[in-house]
């Protein structure tokens, strides 16, 4: 199967990231980091992709996916090994910078390889399956990170988890080169970032993606701190994050059928609204069982939305520039991940952690309304063709 290596690679990339990032905020707290310092550590993960994503996308458009996946995996390995040998807050800054850059290279190459290789008819299924493997990685990552850190301590956990990127490096050698011209035809007319954002549907898709990913990011980083504040154990926190990942995986199994029945945009804004409401409910509960249910709803609501923004962004891309557009999407996501955690860390230092979830809930609801206006030209063409055939 031509997508198999991409699917396996994305599992290990996301498993390692989702295992380490929640653990890092707790390790930073153990090292006596302030909330502001934890916010900066969180931001560091997004800084490197913010500046490199568009350039990385252009490189992938020209030279393919294999080398970026290998290079990204090596960066991730180094980022996980550093805190074991040099346990300090300063090292965590460097570690997150490398982790963010490595994850960017690998994920961008994987996303472009899958979307470029699939036809219009099979793209929803291909991206849905990719997202299923992504969710599975997000499911097992927090569980692995929670149990390893609870039994071996935070510092030792880093070197144990560094094994995962090594597996990704091995898998990446089996990535097949995508066909020339598969990326929507010949290289399109050059356009700057501003012109790309003005393309029909692309600006809104990227904005919505920014809100969704920053919300999931905030959840993975700040829920461990909130969970600890209400008396949850590290393994219980891991289960809450794992349940969210499991819900994302389950809902992505049925994503192609839902899209076929109701359309990408409709599914996007409705599920985003559901996730937003659940997100805002978090600070009003301290029972582990209830939080698990709420986390499941968040995972189901927001889990189906990210792959849809990938498809919508790809469909809006000019010919031959899918990697660049997906890179722009990732750069925008990282911009949100850079600004939002730092601002919310500052706010939480005055009003507490719970208000973070309420603020993000309101932002997600506004994004749900924005998503209703997204234009999906490819799907509209396909629907017109089906109507004519009938």
C-alpha positions, 0 to 999 in steps of 0.5 A: 500500500503506497500510504503505509509508510506514511501512516506508520511514520505519523503514528510514531511521530505523534506518539513521541510528541504527545508523550513528551509535551505533557510530561515536560510541563510537569518536569519544568514545574519539578525544576521550580519553573514559574508559570511564565517560564512554563509558558515560554517552554510551551511557546518554544515548541512552536517557534521553529515551525513558525519560521521554517514551515513555508520554506520547508513546504517549498522544499518538499514540493521540489524534492519530495518527502523522504529526506524531511522525514529523516531529518525531522526524526533525527531532530526529535531524537536529539530533543528527547535525549538532551533533558536526560543528560542536561536536566535544566529549564534552559535545556527544556527551551532548546529541547522544545525548539528542536522537537517543534522543528523536527515534528514540523519537517516530518508531519508536513512531509507526511501530510503532503505525501498523502494528499498529493498521492490521493485522487479527489475521490480517495482524498477524504479516505486517505487523509481520514486514515492518516488522521486515524493513525495520528489519533492512535499516536495521540492515544498511546503517547500520553499513556506511555508518557504517564506511566513511564514518568510515574515509574522511572521519573521525568528525567529518565523518561526522556531517554526511554522515549528517545527510542521512538524517533529511531523507529520513525527514522527506520520507517522513513527509508521505506517512504516511496517518492511521490509521482511528479505532477501529482501535486495538482499539476505543474508548478503554479504562478508564484504568489506571496503569502498574502495572495495565498491567504486571499484564495477562496476558502484558504484564509478561513480554513487556516484561521479555523485550523489555528483555533483548533490546534491551539486549543488541543495544544493548550489542553495537552500542556495545561490540563496536566497542571490543572489535573494535578491542581485538583488531585489527579495522579500522573497516570490519571492525567495520562488517561484523560489525554488518552481518552481524548486521543481515542475519541479522535481516532474513533470519529475519524473512522466514520469521517468519510461517510459523514463528509459524503452525507453532509459535506466537509464544511457542515461537519467542520463547523458542527463538530467544532461547536460541540468540542467548544462547549465541552472544552468550556465545561472542564473547569466546572468538574473535578471528578475523574469519571466526568472529566473522562467523559468531557475529554472524550467529547472534546476529542470527538468534536475537535478530532474530526476537524483538523483533517478536514482543514488539511483537505480544505487547505489542499483543495485551495492550493494553486497547482504544484504548491500544495506543500507550500500551502500546507506549510503556511497552514502549519506556520499559522498553527504554530503562530497561534501556538506561540502567542496563545499559550504565553498570553494564557500563562500570563492570565492564569498567573492572576486568575487561575488555570480554569479560566484558560479553558473558558476563554478557549471555549469562546474562541472555538465557538467563534471559529465554528461560526467562521467555518460556516463561510468556508468555500470548498470548490473541489467538493462543490464541483464533485457535487455538481457532477453527481447531480448531472449524472443523476 
